[in-house]
Amino acid sequence: MINRMFSIFLVTLFCSTLFAAEIKEEWQKIVDLRGSWKFSIGDNYEWANPGFNDSEWDNIFAPAQWEEEGYPGYDGYAWYRKSFTVKEVQDDLYLHLGHIDDVDEVFVNGKMIGLSGSFPPDYNTAYNVDRRYHIPATYLNKDKENIIAVRVFDAELSGGLVYGKLGVYQNNSSPSYIKSLEGVWKFTTGDSKKWISPDFDESHWENILVPMTWEVQGYKHYNGYAWYRIRFKMDPRYQNERLVLMLGRIDDFDEVYLNGKYVGGTGDIEGDPWINEYTDEWLVYRDYELEDNLLNFAGENVLAVRVYDGLEYGGIYEGPIGIISYDEYLDWRRGNKIRKKINIFDFFKWFNNDN
């Protein structure tokens, strides 16, 4: 009995080590944000401004319930602020804020990068969501002060940045792009098949950042159809290679067109999207192999993405976004599957079957 319990302990330790190794491989901490933050109860969007003077605010430790940091019994709005610097500005940086009770909006240098839950009057808690928000490279100052501002609403019980990892992390699982498509795209709400055509002029559309939900970019309560378009050129050196278009994760369904031709899609976008909202297409990585002669290596390419969102957040919200070789794609997928398959319970099943 003792030997068996010791064996189970070793298996558990082995699983934990594997988990830690995979997490370390995927996320590299660039800035540690655990510790003292500036804090104030109340609500004022001016507090998102990087030039706002918060010197009179209280100091509070995070992650922790604010009830245990000098605000017992407080429910309502509050803001956190903290400064940080980065030596290199790059596209694969993410802000990790752990679990926030209950709702949050997050700003870097005055620009919103993410939100979870819904503030009153349409309150909806997101206390059990692990916050992880992409930081566009264009929002950051290299070797200078950057300001994080976090707006929080707590309805009951504990409140604030309650627990989890707090930091700026580099995502080391991104593939090596032949052509990165992260950055500014053109965007409009509505739906029209004429927007498939590469000859359509989308210059009057709004600019939007990809990857990032459209809710944090001026379309806070929008559900329905929308289109993304981007123009780009390809290096002729890759015209004989087998290529894959990666569009990360899209909430909820999509159809993709390259130079006016259908590439692929995920979800029944022409069916009843409201019913299909209860499926999990929003978690699926969009990876579309490109047929020969679909890309133009002698001039401009036009990528058009039709999206339908039924509820909550919408749009092309998470990478990787770009064109990669098929071999690089296979390597990336293998790594992704390894991370998904590591499961402590699988090891216990193996141990019980073999013993």
C-alpha positions as CSV (number, residue, x, y, z in Angstrom):
1,M,0.0,0.0,0.0
2,I,2.8,2.4,0.9
3,N,4.7,1.5,-2.3
4,R,1.6,2.1,-4.4
5,M,0.9,5.5,-2.7
6,F,4.6,6.5,-3.3
7,S,4.3,5.5,-6.9
8,I,1.1,7.6,-7.3
9,F,3.1,10.5,-5.7
10,L,5.8,10.1,-8.3
11,V,3.3,10.0,-11.1
12,T,1.7,13.2,-9.8
13,L,5.1,14.9,-9.5
14,F,6.0,13.7,-13.0
15,C,2.7,15.2,-14.4
16,S,3.3,18.4,-12.6
17,T,6.8,18.7,-14.0
18,L,5.4,18.1,-17.5
19,F,2.8,20.7,-17.0
20,A,5.4,23.2,-15.8
21,A,7.7,22.5,-18.7
22,E,5.0,23.0,-21.3
23,I,3.8,26.2,-19.7
24,K,7.3,27.5,-19.4
25,E,7.9,26.7,-23.0
26,E,4.7,28.5,-24.2
27,W,4.8,31.6,-21.9
28,Q,8.0,33.5,-21.0
29,K,7.6,36.1,-18.3
30,I,9.0,39.5,-19.5
31,V,7.7,41.7,-16.7
32,D,6.5,40.6,-13.2
33,L,3.4,42.6,-12.2
34,R,2.8,40.9,-8.9
35,G,3.1,43.4,-6.0
36,S,2.1,46.9,-5.2
37,W,-0.4,48.7,-7.5
38,K,-2.1,52.1,-7.2
39,F,-5.8,51.8,-6.3
40,S,-8.9,53.9,-6.0
41,I,-12.5,53.1,-5.5
42,G,-15.0,55.0,-7.7
43,D,-15.2,55.2,-11.5
44,N,-13.8,57.7,-14.0
45,Y,-12.5,57.0,-17.5
46,E,-10.0,59.7,-17.1
47,W,-8.1,57.3,-14.9
48,A,-7.2,55.3,-18.0
49,N,-5.2,58.2,-19.3
50,P,-1.4,57.5,-19.0
51,G,-0.8,61.1,-18.0
52,F,-3.2,61.0,-15.0
53,N,-1.5,61.7,-11.7
54,D,-2.3,58.8,-9.3
55,S,0.2,59.7,-6.6
56,E,-2.6,60.4,-4.1
57,W,-4.1,56.9,-4.6
58,D,-3.7,54.1,-2.1
59,N,-1.2,51.3,-2.6
60,I,-2.7,47.9,-2.7
61,F,-1.2,44.4,-3.2
62,A,-2.3,42.3,-6.2
63,P,-3.2,39.6,-6.6
64,A,-5.5,39.7,-3.5
65,Q,-9.1,40.4,-2.6
66,W,-9.4,44.1,-2.0
67,E,-11.5,43.2,1.1
68,E,-8.3,41.9,2.6
69,E,-6.3,45.0,1.6
70,G,-8.2,47.6,3.5
71,Y,-11.6,47.7,1.8
72,P,-13.8,45.2,3.7
73,G,-17.3,44.9,2.5
74,Y,-16.8,47.1,-0.5
75,D,-18.8,46.3,-3.7
76,G,-18.8,48.5,-6.7
77,Y,-16.4,50.2,-9.1
78,A,-12.6,50.6,-8.5
79,W,-9.5,51.1,-10.6
80,Y,-5.9,49.7,-10.5
81,R,-2.9,51.3,-12.2
82,K,0.7,50.2,-12.6
83,S,3.7,51.2,-14.7
84,F,6.2,48.9,-16.5
85,T,8.9,49.0,-19.1
86,V,9.9,46.7,-21.9
87,K,13.3,46.5,-23.6
88,E,11.8,45.2,-26.9
89,V,8.5,46.0,-28.5
90,Q,7.1,42.9,-30.3
91,D,3.8,41.5,-31.5
92,D,3.7,38.4,-29.3
93,L,3.3,40.1,-25.9
94,Y,0.3,39.4,-23.7
95,L,-0.9,40.8,-20.4
96,H,-1.9,38.2,-17.9
97,L,-4.1,39.4,-15.0
98,G,-5.3,36.1,-13.5
99,H,-8.9,36.1,-12.2
100,I,-10.7,39.4,-11.7
101,D,-13.9,39.5,-9.6
102,D,-16.3,40.3,-11.4
103,V,-15.9,42.5,-14.5
104,D,-13.0,44.4,-16.1
105,E,-11.8,46.7,-18.8
106,V,-8.1,46.9,-19.3
107,F,-6.1,49.7,-20.9
108,V,-2.4,50.1,-21.9
109,N,-1.3,53.6,-22.4
110,G,-4.9,54.8,-22.6
111,K,-6.0,52.3,-25.2
112,M,-8.3,49.4,-24.4
113,I,-6.8,46.0,-25.0
114,G,-9.4,43.7,-23.4
115,L,-12.5,43.2,-21.4
116,S,-14.3,40.3,-19.6
117,G,-17.9,40.2,-18.4
118,S,-20.5,43.0,-18.7
119,F,-20.8,46.2,-16.5
120,P,-24.1,47.4,-15.2
121,P,-26.9,47.8,-16.3
122,D,-26.4,44.6,-18.3
123,Y,-24.3,43.0,-15.6
124,N,-22.7,39.7,-16.2
125,T,-19.9,38.3,-14.1
126,A,-16.6,36.8,-15.5
127,Y,-15.1,36.0,-12.1
128,N,-14.0,32.5,-13.3
129,V,-12.2,33.7,-16.5
130,D,-8.4,33.8,-16.5
131,R,-7.6,37.2,-18.1
132,R,-5.0,37.1,-20.9
133,Y,-5.0,40.0,-23.3
134,H,-2.8,40.6,-26.4
135,I,-0.8,43.9,-26.3
136,P,-0.4,45.4,-29.8
137,A,3.2,46.4,-30.4
138,T,2.0,49.8,-31.6
139,Y,0.5,50.6,-28.1
140,L,3.9,50.1,-26.3
141,N,6.8,52.5,-25.6
142,K,10.2,50.9,-25.8
143,D,12.5,51.6,-22.8
144,K,10.0,54.1,-21.5
145,E,7.1,54.0,-19.0
146,N,4.0,52.2,-20.0
147,I,0.8,52.4,-17.9
148,I,-1.7,49.7,-17.2
149,A,-5.1,50.8,-16.0
150,V,-7.7,48.2,-15.0
151,R,-11.4,49.2,-14.4
152,V,-13.2,46.7,-12.2
153,F,-16.7,46.2,-11.0
154,D,-17.5,43.8,-8.2
155,A,-21.1,42.9,-7.4
156,E,-20.7,40.9,-4.2
157,L,-18.4,38.9,-2.0
158,S,-14.7,39.2,-2.9
159,G,-13.5,41.8,-5.4
160,G,-10.5,42.9,-7.5
161,L,-7.5,41.2,-9.0
162,V,-8.1,38.2,-6.7
163,Y,-5.6,35.5,-7.8
164,G,-3.4,34.1,-10.6
165,K,-0.4,35.2,-12.7
166,L,0.2,38.9,-13.1
167,G,2.7,39.9,-15.7
168,V,3.6,40.7,-19.3
169,Y,4.4,37.4,-21.1
170,Q,5.9,36.5,-24.4
171,N,4.1,33.8,-26.3
172,N,6.8,31.4,-27.5
173,S,4.4,29.1,-29.2
174,S,3.8,31.4,-32.2
175,P,5.0,29.9,-35.5
176,S,7.6,31.4,-37.9
177,Y,5.6,33.4,-40.4
178,I,6.5,33.8,-44.1
179,K,4.0,36.7,-44.0
180,S,2.6,38.0,-40.7
181,L,-0.9,39.5,-41.0
182,E,-1.2,40.8,-37.5
183,G,-1.8,44.5,-37.2
184,V,-4.2,47.0,-38.8
185,W,-7.0,45.7,-41.1
186,K,-10.0,47.4,-42.6
187,F,-13.4,46.6,-40.9
188,T,-17.1,47.2,-41.3
189,T,-20.3,45.8,-39.7
190,G,-23.1,44.5,-41.9
191,D,-23.0,42.0,-44.7
192,S,-22.6,42.1,-48.5
193,K,-21.2,39.6,-50.9
194,K,-19.7,42.4,-53.0
195,W,-17.1,42.8,-50.3
196,I,-15.5,39.5,-51.5
197,S,-14.2,41.1,-54.7
198,P,-10.6,42.2,-54.7
199,D,-11.7,45.2,-56.8
200,F,-13.9,46.6,-54.0
201,D,-12.4,49.8,-52.4
202,E,-12.5,49.4,-48.6
203,S,-10.4,52.5,-47.9
204,H,-13.4,54.2,-46.3
205,W,-13.8,51.4,-43.8
206,E,-12.7,51.8,-40.2
207,N,-9.2,50.5,-39.1
208,I,-9.2,47.7,-36.6
209,L,-6.4,45.7,-34.9
210,V,-6.1,41.9,-35.5
211,P,-6.0,39.9,-33.3
212,M,-8.4,41.6,-30.9
213,T,-12.1,41.5,-30.2
214,W,-14.1,44.2,-31.9
215,E,-15.8,45.0,-28.6
216,V,-12.7,46.8,-27.3
217,Q,-12.3,48.7,-30.5
218,G,-15.6,50.7,-30.6
219,Y,-18.2,48.0,-31.2
220,K,-18.9,47.2,-27.6
221,H,-22.4,45.8,-27.9
222,Y,-22.4,44.6,-31.5
223,N,-23.6,41.2,-32.5
224,G,-24.1,40.1,-36.1
225,Y,-22.2,40.1,-39.4
226,A,-19.0,42.0,-40.0
227,W,-16.2,41.9,-42.6
228,Y,-12.4,42.3,-42.4
229,R,-10.2,43.0,-45.3
230,I,-6.4,43.4,-45.7
231,R,-4.1,43.9,-48.7
232,F,-0.5,42.5,-48.8
233,K,2.3,41.3,-51.0
234,M,4.2,38.0,-50.9
235,D,7.9,37.2,-51.4
236,P,8.2,35.4,-54.8
237,R,10.8,33.0,-53.2
238,Y,7.9,31.1,-51.7
239,Q,5.7,30.7,-54.7
240,N,6.5,27.0,-55.1
241,E,6.0,26.1,-51.4
242,R,3.0,24.5,-49.8
243,L,1.4,27.3,-47.7
244,V,-1.1,27.6,-44.9
245,L,-3.2,30.6,-43.9
246,M,-3.6,30.9,-40.2
247,L,-6.4,33.1,-38.8
248,G,-6.2,32.1,-35.1
249,R,-9.5,32.0,-33.3
250,I,-12.6,33.8,-34.5
251,D,-15.8,34.4,-32.5
252,D,-18.0,32.8,-33.8
253,F,-18.2,31.7,-37.5
254,D,-16.2,32.7,-40.6
255,E,-15.9,32.5,-44.4
256,V,-12.5,33.3,-45.9
257,Y,-11.8,34.6,-49.4
258,L,-8.4,35.3,-51.0
259,N,-8.3,37.3,-54.2
260,G,-12.0,36.7,-54.6
261,K,-11.9,33.0,-54.3
262,Y,-13.2,30.9,-51.4
263,V,-10.5,29.5,-49.1
264,G,-12.5,27.9,-46.3
265,G,-14.8,28.5,-43.3
266,T,-15.8,27.3,-39.9
267,G,-19.3,27.0,-38.6
268,D,-22.7,27.2,-40.3
269,I,-22.6,30.9,-41.0
270,E,-25.6,30.6,-43.4
271,G,-27.7,28.4,-41.2
272,D,-29.1,29.7,-37.9
273,P,-26.0,31.3,-36.2
274,W,-28.0,32.0,-33.0
275,I,-28.7,28.3,-32.4
276,N,-25.1,27.5,-33.4
277,E,-23.9,29.9,-30.7
278,Y,-24.0,27.0,-28.3
279,T,-21.4,25.1,-30.2
280,D,-17.6,25.6,-29.7
281,E,-16.5,27.0,-33.1
282,W,-15.2,30.1,-31.3
283,L,-12.4,27.9,-29.8
284,V,-11.3,26.3,-33.1
285,Y,-8.0,27.5,-34.7
286,R,-8.6,28.6,-38.3
287,D,-6.0,26.9,-40.5
288,Y,-6.6,26.9,-44.2
289,E,-4.3,25.4,-46.7
290,L,-3.9,27.6,-49.8
291,E,-4.3,26.0,-53.2
292,D,-1.7,26.5,-56.0
293,N,-2.0,29.7,-57.9
294,L,-4.3,31.3,-55.3
295,L,-1.7,33.8,-54.2
296,N,-0.4,36.5,-56.4
297,F,3.4,36.7,-56.1
298,A,3.8,39.5,-58.6
299,G,1.5,42.0,-57.1
300,E,-1.1,42.7,-54.4
301,N,-3.3,40.2,-52.6
302,V,-6.6,40.9,-51.0
303,L,-7.9,38.8,-48.0
304,A,-11.5,39.2,-47.0
305,V,-13.0,37.5,-43.9
306,R,-16.7,37.4,-43.3
307,V,-17.6,36.9,-39.6
308,Y,-20.8,36.3,-37.6
309,D,-20.9,36.8,-33.9
310,G,-24.0,35.7,-31.9
311,L,-23.3,36.7,-28.3
312,E,-20.7,38.3,-26.1
313,Y,-17.3,38.9,-27.8
314,G,-16.8,39.0,-31.6
315,G,-14.2,39.0,-34.3
316,I,-10.7,37.7,-35.0
317,Y,-9.7,37.7,-31.4
318,E,-6.5,35.5,-31.0
319,G,-3.5,34.6,-33.1
320,P,-1.5,33.2,-34.8
321,I,-2.4,35.4,-37.8
322,G,-0.3,34.9,-41.0
323,I,0.9,32.7,-43.8
324,I,3.4,29.9,-43.0
325,S,4.9,26.9,-44.7
326,Y,3.1,23.6,-44.4
327,D,6.1,22.0,-42.6
328,E,6.1,24.9,-40.1
329,Y,2.3,24.4,-39.7
330,L,2.7,20.7,-38.9
331,D,5.4,21.5,-36.3
332,W,3.1,24.1,-34.7
333,R,0.1,21.8,-34.6
334,R,2.2,19.0,-33.1
335,G,3.3,21.3,-30.3
336,N,-0.2,22.6,-29.8
337,K,-1.5,19.0,-29.5
338,I,1.2,18.1,-27.0
339,R,0.1,20.9,-24.7
340,K,-3.6,20.0,-25.0
341,K,-3.1,16.3,-24.3
342,I,-1.1,16.5,-21.1
343,N,-3.7,15.4,-18.6
344,I,-2.9,14.2,-15.1
345,F,-5.9,11.8,-15.2
346,D,-4.5,10.1,-18.3
347,F,-1.4,9.2,-16.3
348,F,-3.5,7.7,-13.5
349,K,-5.4,5.6,-16.1
350,W,-2.1,4.4,-17.5
351,F,-0.7,3.7,-14.1
352,N,-3.8,1.7,-13.0
353,N,-3.9,-0.3,-16.2
354,D,-0.2,-1.2,-16.0
355,N,-0.3,-2.0,-12.3
